[in-house]
Amino acid sequence: EVQLQASGGGLVQPGGSLRLSCAASGFRFTSYVMNWVRRAPGKEFEWVASIAEGGSSTIADSVKDRFAISRVNANNTISLQMNNLKPEDTAVYYCSTSLGRGQGTLVTVSS
């Protein structure tokens, strides 16, 4: 069974930072591109970042100067470092692969 568990969300003030993590299990982690997607209240899912098996990454233009994605294949985990957070970053963040999407973690950016 594919399991993707995101964690690390919370309430942060504008300009602050958070680091999200995702623990993956139930599939061959090293064979899959891993993604972060988010869904803001009342909006559609938005792709945030992807990281390939070998570590090359792509980041959405809307966050590319502030967010960074990484993975540790030995631990079957990916992370999303989010800096200089803005209120418009408020969303539920999910990690995903082509096999599915796990439960998300809520990030709220507010003063």
C-alpha positions, 0 to 999 in steps of 0.5 A: 500500500502506497503511503505518503505522509506529509508533516511540518505545517503550522501557523507562521507569520509573513516572512517566516519559514517552515520545512515540510517533510514527507515520509513515503512507503509501500513502493520503490521510492528511488524509482519515482519522481516526487512532487509537492502540490498544494491546495489553497482554500477555495482553489484548485490544486497547484503544482509546487515542485518536483524532484527526480530520482537522481535529485534534479528539481523543478520549482513553480515560478510562483515560489522558485526564489523562496522554496526548495525541494530535496530528497533523501533516498536512503530514508524515503523522504522528501522535504520542502524548505519554504522561506519568506512565506506570504499569505498567499502560500496558505494552503494544504500541502501534499506530497505525491507521485504518479501512484497517488497523493497522501494526506496533506499538512496545513500551512497558514501564513498570517499575522 
